Amino acid sequence: MLESKLPTVGTTIFTTMSQLAAHAGALNLSQGFPDFDGPDALREAVCRHLMAGSNQYAPMIGLPALREQVAAKVARFYGRSVSADQEITITPGATQAIFCAIQAVLRPGDEAIVFDPCYDSYEPSIHLAGASCIHQALTLPDFSIDWQRLADAINPRTRLIVLNTPHNPSGALLSAADLDRLADLVRGRDLYILSDEVYEHLVYEGAEHASVLRHAELYERAFVISSFGKTYHVTGWKTGYVVAPPALTAELRKIHQYVSFTAVTPLQGGLAEFMAAHPEHLDELPGFYQAKRDLFCSLLEGSRFSFRPAAGTYFQLADYSAIRPDLDDVAMARWLTLEHGVASIPISVFYQSPPAEARLVRFCFAKREDTLREAARRLCAI
């Protein structure tokens, strides 16, 4: 009988809740994807590339035109000059990029630190590398790093620290000061940083995204990962990228070439064309999603949920303690879906050891206005 390499892993909560929403005919505010399409000009660009015959393998590291656009974006937003050839790799999705980065640096016996609540792909990827996953709970209610606990956790076996900012599921942001504190902790140590920044352009109230790309010292030991799917409202395209120093990029590519080899060619061509023609999309994106966040939060003010408007991402946490404190969050998410027609994600699934007192669910507000209004109407009626 085959012995599973991931014996504790089952179907993800995202699949489970989306299936439950479809079964119940509920509004799906669980899985993190828009219910609207990406820009017309972007989809038209992809069609042109597809019909023009751009349907064979792209270079393993990605189309030059798209890597050049990423390099230009990194320079414009973060003031860093990176080589399109030696520091940028296009991948079939950010999750694949995360997997390849983890496999590139971790060995059996190593330890990797993640911050709970955390995205569910980190731990399985760490285990598949033969390493141990060390969970550090973020401090509630602001989901901040406990720097003393982190310092105490770092030891000679620590090889990787995984960051996620803007943070899924909480929407919290790391600051430039946070990155400075991290640099102080890792200086002189043989360890690396994986910075998952797929929501990099979804920051609100005029805040500046504190990317590891801005921090010269941290970048020397970092893989910075982002997602075209999140940025351009096309999550089903599963196209992302990694920016890393040349030596780390070389190691990541050794893994990437045997996992998928390359990403989808016409999608890359269309993205490169759209990025060159419409740089304003990135400038307008924070305001676009902040308007959706503000609408959803304003509508929820008439409910019995309590919340702080998310500082980033397109997720809003809501505390249901005043509604059904008797239910844990998994049961609450099912109850909301089956009894009230709105699907959400329970926060405990992002933890190794969830806080017993937490009563939080996550709603995705990357939805059309009519979807948000109807979801809020149902939630306010509870």
C-alpha positions in Angstrom: 0.0 0.0 0.0 1.3 3.4 -0.9 2.4 5.5 2.1 1.2 9.1 1.6 3.7 11.8 1.7 1.0 14.2 2.9 -1.1 12.0 5.2 -2.9 14.9 6.9 -3.8 16.8 3.8 -7.3 16.5 2.3 -9.4 18.7 0.1 -8.7 22.4 0.6 -11.2 24.6 2.4 -11.5 26.7 -0.7 -12.8 23.8 -2.8 -15.0 22.6 0.0 -16.7 25.9 0.5 -17.1 26.7 -3.2 -18.7 23.2 -3.7 -21.0 23.8 -0.7 -21.9 27.3 -2.1 -22.8 25.7 -5.5 -24.8 23.0 -3.9 -26.8 25.4 -1.7 -27.1 28.1 -4.4 -25.4 30.5 -2.1 -23.5 33.7 -3.0 -19.8 32.6 -3.0 -17.8 35.1 -0.9 -15.5 32.3 0.2 -12.9 31.5 -2.5 -10.8 34.5 -3.5 -11.7 35.2 -7.0 -13.7 38.0 -8.7 -17.1 37.5 -10.2 -16.3 40.0 -12.9 -13.8 39.7 -15.8 -10.4 41.2 -16.4 -10.0 44.3 -18.7 -11.4 44.0 -22.2 -8.1 45.2 -23.7 -6.2 42.5 -21.8 -8.4 39.7 -23.0 -8.4 41.0 -26.5 -4.6 41.1 -26.4 -4.4 37.5 -25.4 -6.8 36.6 -28.2 -4.5 38.4 -30.7 -1.5 36.5 -29.5 -3.4 33.2 -29.6 -4.7 33.7 -33.1 -1.3 34.9 -34.3 0.2 31.6 -33.5 1.8 32.2 -30.2 0.9 28.7 -29.0 4.1 26.8 -28.6 6.5 26.7 -25.7 7.7 30.0 -24.4 11.3 30.2 -23.0 11.5 28.4 -19.7 12.1 31.6 -17.8 9.2 33.4 -19.5 8.7 35.6 -22.6 11.3 38.4 -22.7 8.7 41.1 -23.2 6.8 40.1 -20.1 10.0 39.9 -17.9 10.9 43.3 -19.2 7.6 44.7 -18.1 7.9 43.2 -14.7 11.4 44.7 -14.4 10.0 48.1 -15.4 7.2 47.8 -12.8 9.7 46.8 -10.0 11.7 49.9 -10.9 8.7 52.2 -11.0 7.0 51.0 -7.8 10.0 49.9 -5.6 13.0 51.8 -7.0 14.9 48.6 -7.6 16.7 47.8 -10.8 16.5 44.1 -11.6 17.7 42.1 -14.5 14.9 40.7 -16.7 17.2 37.8 -17.7 18.8 36.9 -14.4 16.3 37.9 -11.7 12.8 37.4 -13.0 11.0 34.1 -13.7 7.5 33.8 -15.0 5.6 30.8 -13.5 2.2 29.1 -13.9 0.8 30.7 -10.8 2.2 32.1 -7.6 1.5 28.8 -5.8 3.9 27.0 -8.1 6.4 29.7 -7.6 6.1 29.3 -3.8 6.6 25.5 -4.2 9.7 25.9 -6.4 11.3 28.5 -4.0 10.8 26.3 -1.0 12.2 23.2 -2.8 15.2 25.3 -3.9 16.4 26.2 -0.4 15.1 23.6 2.1 16.8 20.3 2.9 15.8 17.4 5.2 16.4 18.6 8.8 15.9 22.3 8.0 13.2 24.4 9.6 10.9 27.0 8.0 8.9 29.5 10.0 5.4 30.5 8.9 3.0 33.0 10.5 -0.5 31.7 11.4 -3.0 32.2 10.0 -1.2 31.4 6.8 -2.0 30.3 3.2 -2.5 26.6 3.1 0.2 25.7 0.5 3.2 26.7 2.6 3.3 23.7 5.0 2.8 20.9 2.5 5.5 22.4 0.3 7.8 22.5 3.3 7.1 18.9 4.3 7.7 17.7 0.7 11.2 19.2 1.0 11.8 17.1 4.0 11.9 20.1 6.3 9.9 21.0 9.5 7.3 23.7 9.5 7.4 26.0 12.6 4.2 27.9 13.2 4.3 31.3 14.8 0.8 32.8 15.6 0.4 36.4 14.7 -0.7 38.6 17.6 -4.4 39.5 17.7 -6.3 41.6 17.1 -4.0 43.4 14.6 -2.3 40.2 13.2 1.2 41.6 13.9 4.4 39.6 14.3 5.6 38.9 17.9 9.2 39.8 17.3 10.5 38.3 20.6 8.8 35.0 19.9 10.3 35.0 16.4 13.8 35.8 17.7 13.4 32.9 20.2 12.3 30.5 17.4 15.3 31.2 15.1 18.1 28.6 15.6 20.8 27.0 13.5 18.3 24.8 11.7 16.2 27.7 10.6 16.6 28.0 6.8 13.5 30.0 5.6 11.1 32.6 6.9 7.8 32.9 4.9 6.2 36.4 4.9 2.9 37.3 3.4 2.0 41.0 3.0 -0.6 42.2 2.4 -1.7 39.3 4.5 -4.3 36.7 3.6 -6.6 36.1 5.4 -6.5 39.2 7.7 -5.6 42.0 5.3 -2.9 43.3 7.6 0.2 45.0 6.3 3.9 44.8 7.3 5.6 48.1 7.6 9.1 49.3 6.5 9.9 49.2 10.2 8.9 45.6 10.4 11.3 44.7 7.6 14.1 46.6 9.4 13.4 44.5 12.5 13.4 41.3 10.4 16.8 42.3 8.9 18.2 42.8 12.3 17.1 39.2 13.2 18.5 37.4 10.2 21.7 39.4 9.7 24.7 37.1 9.7 22.6 33.9 9.5 22.4 31.3 6.7 18.7 31.7 6.1 16.4 32.9 3.3 13.1 34.9 3.0 10.1 34.0 0.9 7.9 37.0 0.5 4.4 36.2 -0.8 3.2 39.6 -2.1 0.4 38.6 -4.5 -1.8 41.4 -3.2 0.9 44.0 -3.5 -1.3 46.5 -5.3 -4.3 46.0 -3.0 -3.4 48.4 -0.2 -5.8 51.2 1.0 -6.0 54.6 2.6 -3.0 55.7 0.6 -0.7 53.3 2.3 2.6 52.2 0.7 3.2 48.5 0.2 6.4 47.6 2.1 7.8 45.2 -0.3 11.0 43.2 0.4 12.0 44.6 -3.0 12.4 48.0 -1.3 14.8 46.6 1.3 18.3 46.1 -0.1 19.6 43.9 2.7 16.6 41.5 2.8 16.4 41.3 -1.0 19.9 39.7 -1.1 18.4 36.6 0.5 14.8 36.7 -0.8 12.3 35.3 -3.3 9.6 37.9 -3.9 6.5 36.3 -5.5 3.5 38.0 -7.1 0.5 37.2 -9.2 -0.8 38.5 -12.5 -4.1 36.7 -11.7 -4.8 38.9 -8.6 -3.6 42.1 -10.2 -5.5 41.8 -13.4 -8.7 40.0 -12.2 -7.9 36.8 -14.0 -7.2 34.2 -11.3 -8.0 31.4 -13.7 -5.0 32.2 -15.9 -2.7 30.9 -13.1 0.2 33.1 -14.1 2.7 34.6 -11.6 6.3 35.5 -11.2 9.3 35.4 -8.9 11.9 38.2 -8.5 15.1 37.0 -6.7 18.9 37.7 -6.8 20.7 35.9 -9.6 22.1 33.1 -7.5 18.6 32.3 -6.0 16.9 32.7 -9.3 19.3 30.1 -10.8 18.4 27.6 -8.1 14.6 28.3 -8.4 14.8 27.7 -12.2 16.4 24.3 -11.7 13.2 23.3 -9.9 10.8 25.2 -12.1 12.0 23.6 -15.3 11.1 20.2 -14.1 7.8 21.1 -12.5 6.1 22.9 -15.4 9.0 24.1 -17.6 7.2 27.2 -18.6 3.9 29.2 -18.3 1.2 29.5 -20.9 2.5 31.4 -23.9 -0.4 33.5 -25.3 -1.3 34.6 -21.8 2.3 35.9 -21.3 2.2 37.8 -24.6 -1.2 39.4 -23.8 0.0 40.4 -20.4 3.2 42.0 -21.7 1.2 44.0 -24.3 -1.4 45.2 -21.8 1.2 46.2 -19.2 3.0 48.3 -21.8 -0.1 50.0 -23.1 -2.0 50.4 -19.8 0.3 51.2 -16.9 -2.5 53.2 -15.3 -4.2 49.9 -14.3 -1.8 49.5 -11.4 -2.2 53.0 -10.3 -6.0 52.7 -10.2 -6.2 49.3 -8.6 -6.0 50.4 -4.9 -8.9 52.8 -5.4 -10.9 50.3 -7.4 -10.8 47.7 -4.6 -11.0 50.2 -1.7 -14.4 51.3 -3.2 -15.6 47.7 -3.0 -14.3 47.3 0.5 -15.9 50.6 1.6 -19.2 49.6 0.1 -19.3 46.2 1.7 -18.3 47.5 5.1 -20.8 50.3 5.0 -23.5 47.8 4.2 -22.4 45.5 7.0 -22.7 48.3 9.5 -26.4 47.4 9.9 -25.5 43.8 10.8 -24.5 42.1 14.1 -21.0 41.3 12.7 -18.2 43.4 14.0 -15.1 44.2 12.0 -12.2 46.5 11.2 -11.9 47.5 7.5 -9.1 45.5 5.9 -5.9 47.4 5.3 -5.1 45.3 2.2 -6.1 42.3 0.0 -9.7 41.8 -1.1 -10.7 40.0 2.0 -12.7 41.3 5.0 -12.7 39.5 8.3 -15.9 39.6 10.4 -16.4 38.6 14.0 -19.7 36.8 14.6 -19.5 36.6 18.4 -22.8 38.5 18.8 -24.6 36.1 16.5 -23.7 32.5 17.1 -20.9 32.3 19.8 -21.9 28.7 20.3 -20.5 27.7 16.8 -16.9 27.3 15.9 -15.9 29.0 12.7 -16.1 25.9 10.5 -19.7 25.3 11.7 -20.5 29.0 11.3 -19.3 29.0 7.7 -21.5 26.1 6.9 -24.5 27.6 8.8 -24.1 30.9 6.9 -23.9 29.0 3.6 -26.8 26.6 4.1 -29.1 28.8 6.2 -28.5 32.3 4.9 -27.0 31.8 1.4 -23.6 33.4 1.8 -20.4 31.4 1.7 -17.3 32.4 3.7 -14.0 30.9 4.8 -13.4 30.0 8.5 -10.1 31.4 9.8 -9.2 28.4 12.0 -8.2 26.4 8.9 -5.2 28.8 8.4 -3.8 27.8 11.8 -1.9 24.9 13.3 -3.4 25.8 16.7 -6.3 28.2 16.2 -7.2 30.5 19.1 -10.1 29.0 20.9 -11.8 32.3 21.5 -11.7 33.5 17.9 -15.0 33.8 16.1 -13.9 35.0 12.7 -14.9 34.3 9.1 -13.4 35.8 5.9 -15.5 37.3 3.1 -14.1 38.1 -0.3 -15.3 41.5 -1.6 -13.8 41.1 -5.1 -17.4 41.0 -6.4 -19.8 43.0 -8.5 -21.7 45.7 -6.6 -25.0 43.8 -6.9 -23.4 40.7 -5.4 -22.0 42.7 -2.4 -25.4 44.4 -1.8 -27.3 41.1 -1.9 -24.8 39.4 0.3 -24.9 42.2 2.8 -28.7 42.2 2.8 -28.7 38.5 3.7 -26.1 39.0 6.4 -27.9 42.0 7.9 -31.0 39.9 8.2 -29.4 37.4 10.6 
